[in-house]
Amino acid sequence: MDTTTDEQRFTRVYRETYAAVEAYVRRRIHPDRARDVVAEVFLVAWRRFDEAPVADALPWLYGVARRTLANVHRADQRHAGLTQVLAAQPGRDVDDHAGAVADRLHLAEAFDGLSESDQEVLRLALWEELAPKDAARVLGCTSATFQVRLHRARRRLRRRVASTGEAEAPSRGTRANMLPETTGSGRDA
């Protein structure tokens, strides 16, 4: 295959048939998409130019255009089907978590301002979810002493949360709302 001769022949065929191929495509697809399809037709034609008849390439190019248009129509149908499937999906509301994140950061800042002993009491009750007798054993004190320490640590945390700019307790679901006044088992905390 002599590329210079093929390039010259393709250039000649392109110039002679472009308008006819474009008209063929425009009659079968929206005019806004016609140029892209015609470009695809001539790309396929260049790749398979050795199959093109030497004498009259226009009918062969119409065949290439017909198959290219069929591919475009199939892609459009797949797109439309997918659009219908997606439209039929139930809508999901996405909650804005910015407030909860800000509340948690505010609570973390207040927690970090507590003494290490208050932090440890709260960690044992809230994070480790230990019962008061078990948490007391960890700290080496009685259950009653642990419950008093827990009550005081919660109160100090609430004060710190309020004093660092929050007029109200953080939103529901944050750790500050998991600080009940009762001093039952650590599971209540």
Buried (B, 14 or more C-beta within 10 A) or exposed (E): EEEEEBEEBBEEBBEEBBEEBBEBBBEBBEEEBBEEBBEBBBEBBBEEBEEBEEEEBBEBBBEBBBEBBEEBEEEEEEEEEEEEEEEEEEEEEEEEEEEBEBBBEBBEEBBEBBEEEBBBBBBBBBEEBBBBBBBBBEBEBEBEEBBBBBBEBBEBBBEBBBEEEBEEBBBEEBBBEBBEEEBEBBEBB
